[in-house]
Amino acid sequence: MSTSTDSLADLLGGRRGALDATVPPVAFALGWLLSGQVIGWGAGAAVVAAGAVAVWRTSRGEKVTAVLGGLAAVVVGALVALYTGRAEDFFLLQLLSNTASALAWALSTLVRWPFLGIVVGLLLRQRTRWRKDPDLLRAYCRTSWVWTATYVLRVVVFGLLWWSGQVVALTVARVALSWPLVALAVGISAWLVPRSLPADHPGFLHPRVPGEQRPEGGGPAAG
């Protein structure tokens, strides 16, 4: 999967989302600590940092909707912490969103519409041809459990730290379980998908659809 790993990582919260996952939480923790654990200072620092990241991302031509989504998540987290008076609640939205993602990925795999296949299919403009290939469908289902596991890991770690009120540890976990974990999942996926296919399979770039004639030269058939 080496030809699409960068795009896959970006779509699934990789390097482009690393700033959103790193800068605002670190700013929140620093503002909270340096002010003597005043949530308002931490919340303000996080929102300012998120605004700076949004401006920088916009200047680089990234989609406004994606930029505003990252900014909105920080603002909501800050408002929740201010409302409850618990600094750890700044991370509550992340805990909830990862719980929802874990459930969604697991369900998509169980109903045999694995999110990994959907994402890769979009990247390669295969539409749903990949799903007509029983071997490729099986490979994507198998590998999607890896991505489900990443969300479950975040839920367990974030949940335990949130429950015990470990703000600094939550910040470290938020950073450590963002881009590095996505990179690991992409690497495992790139290794696992081809090894889950039969030896005679042409690869994930060329779904093998029953009854479909492959063009000469081994290129992908028209969808």
C-alpha positions in Angstrom: 0.0 0.0 0.0 3.0 2.3 -0.2 1.5 4.4 -3.0 -1.3 5.7 -0.8 0.0 5.5 2.8 0.6 9.2 3.1 -3.0 10.1 1.9 -4.4 7.3 4.0 -2.6 8.7 7.1 -3.9 12.2 6.4 -7.5 11.0 6.0 -7.4 9.0 9.2 -5.9 11.7 11.4 -2.3 11.7 10.5 0.3 14.4 10.0 -2.2 17.1 9.0 -4.1 16.5 12.2 -1.0 16.3 14.4 -1.0 20.0 15.1 -4.6 19.9 16.2 -3.8 17.0 18.5 -0.6 18.5 19.9 -0.5 22.2 20.1 -3.9 23.1 21.8 -3.7 20.4 24.5 -0.1 21.3 25.3 -1.1 25.0 25.5 -4.0 24.1 27.8 -1.7 22.1 30.2 0.9 24.9 30.2 -1.6 27.6 30.8 -3.3 25.6 33.5 0.0 24.8 35.3 1.7 28.1 35.0 -1.4 30.0 36.3 -1.6 27.8 39.4 -4.2 25.4 37.9 -6.7 28.1 36.8 -8.9 26.5 34.1 -9.7 29.8 32.5 -6.0 30.5 31.7 -5.6 27.0 30.3 -8.8 27.3 28.2 -7.7 30.7 26.9 -4.3 29.4 26.0 -5.8 26.4 24.2 -8.2 28.5 22.1 -5.5 31.0 21.2 -3.2 28.2 20.2 -5.9 26.5 18.2 -6.7 29.8 16.4 -3.0 30.2 15.5 -3.0 26.7 14.1 -6.2 27.4 12.1 -4.6 30.5 10.6 -1.5 28.6 9.7 -3.4 25.7 8.1 -5.6 28.0 6.2 -2.6 29.9 4.8 -1.3 26.6 3.5 -4.5 26.1 1.5 -6.2 23.4 3.6 -9.9 23.1 3.5 -11.7 25.6 5.7 -14.2 23.0 6.9 -11.4 20.8 8.3 -9.7 23.8 9.8 -12.8 25.1 11.5 -13.6 21.5 12.7 -10.3 21.4 14.6 -10.8 24.8 16.1 -14.4 24.0 17.1 -13.3 20.9 18.9 -10.9 22.9 21.0 -13.5 25.6 21.8 -16.0 22.9 22.9 -13.4 21.2 25.1 -12.5 24.5 26.7 -16.2 25.4 27.3 -16.8 22.0 28.9 -13.9 22.4 31.3 -15.0 25.9 32.2 -18.5 24.7 32.8 -17.7 21.7 35.0 -14.7 23.2 36.7 -12.6 20.1 36.0 -9.5 20.6 34.0 -9.5 17.0 32.8 -12.9 17.6 31.1 -11.0 19.5 28.4 -10.2 16.1 27.1 -13.7 14.6 27.5 -14.7 15.3 23.9 -11.7 13.3 22.7 -12.7 10.4 24.9 -16.2 10.5 23.5 -15.2 10.9 19.9 -12.8 7.9 20.1 -15.5 5.8 21.8 -17.8 6.6 18.9 -15.1 5.9 16.3 -14.2 2.5 17.9 -17.9 1.5 17.8 -18.3 2.8 14.2 -15.2 1.0 12.9 -16.2 -2.3 14.6 -19.8 -2.1 13.3 -18.6 -1.3 9.8 -16.4 -4.4 9.8 -19.1 -6.6 11.2 -21.6 -5.6 8.5 -18.8 -6.1 5.9 -18.5 -2.5 4.9 -15.1 -1.9 6.5 -14.1 1.7 6.8 -10.6 0.9 5.6 -11.9 -0.4 2.3 -14.1 2.7 2.0 -11.2 5.1 2.6 -8.8 3.3 0.3 -11.5 2.9 -2.4 -12.1 6.7 -2.3 -8.3 7.4 -2.5 -7.9 5.1 -5.5 -11.3 6.1 -7.1 -12.4 2.5 -7.1 -15.8 3.4 -5.9 -17.2 0.1 -4.4 -15.4 -2.3 -6.8 -13.2 -3.5 -4.0 -16.2 -4.9 -2.2 -17.1 -7.2 -5.1 -13.7 -8.9 -4.6 -14.2 -11.5 -1.8 -10.5 -11.8 -1.1 -10.0 -8.0 -0.9 -13.1 -7.5 1.2 -11.8 -10.2 3.6 -8.4 -8.4 3.8 -9.9 -5.0 4.5 -12.2 -6.5 7.2 -9.2 -8.2 8.8 -7.1 -5.1 8.7 -9.9 -2.8 9.9 -9.7 -4.5 13.3 -6.2 -2.9 13.6 -7.7 0.5 13.3 -10.5 -0.4 15.7 -7.9 -1.4 18.2 -6.2 2.0 18.0 -9.4 3.7 19.0 -10.0 1.2 21.8 -6.5 1.8 23.0 -7.2 5.6 23.2 -10.5 5.0 24.9 -8.9 2.9 27.6 -5.9 5.2 28.2 -7.9 8.4 28.0 -10.7 6.9 30.1 -8.4 5.8 32.9 -6.5 9.1 33.0 -9.7 11.2 32.8 -11.3 9.2 35.6 -8.3 9.8 37.8 -8.0 13.5 36.9 -4.5 13.2 35.5 -4.3 16.4 33.3 -0.6 16.3 32.5 -0.7 12.6 31.7 -3.8 13.2 29.5 -1.8 15.8 27.6 1.1 13.4 27.0 -1.3 10.6 26.0 -3.1 12.9 23.6 0.2 13.7 21.8 1.6 10.2 21.9 -1.6 8.5 20.6 -2.1 10.9 17.7 0.2 10.8 14.7 2.6 8.1 16.1 -0.3 5.7 16.6 -1.7 6.5 13.1 1.7 5.9 11.5 1.9 2.6 13.3 -1.6 1.6 12.1 -0.8 2.6 8.5 2.4 0.6 8.6 0.7 -2.5 9.9 -2.1 -2.0 7.3 0.5 -1.8 4.5 2.0 -5.0 5.7 -1.2 -6.9 6.5 -3.4 -6.2 3.5 -1.2 -7.8 0.9 -0.4 -10.7 3.2 -4.1 -11.4 3.6 -4.6 -11.8 -0.1 -4.0 -15.1 -2.0 -0.7 -15.5 -3.7 -2.2 -15.1 -7.2 -4.1 -11.9 -6.3 -3.1 -8.9 -8.4 -3.1 -6.6 -5.3 -5.4 -4.0 -3.7 -4.8 -1.7 -6.7 -6.6 -4.2 -8.9 -9.8 -5.6 -7.4 -10.6 -9.0 -8.8 -14.3 -8.8 -9.6 -16.0 -12.1 -10.6 -17.1 -12.1 -14.2 -15.1 -9.0 -15.0 -12.5 -9.1 -17.8 -9.2 -7.6 -16.9 -7.7 -5.4 -19.6 -4.4 -6.4 -21.3 -1.3 -5.3 -19.6 -2.6 -5.9 -16.1 -4.1 -2.5 -15.5 -7.2 -2.0 -13.5 -10.5 -2.7 -15.2 -12.8 0.1 -15.8 -15.3 0.6 -13.0 
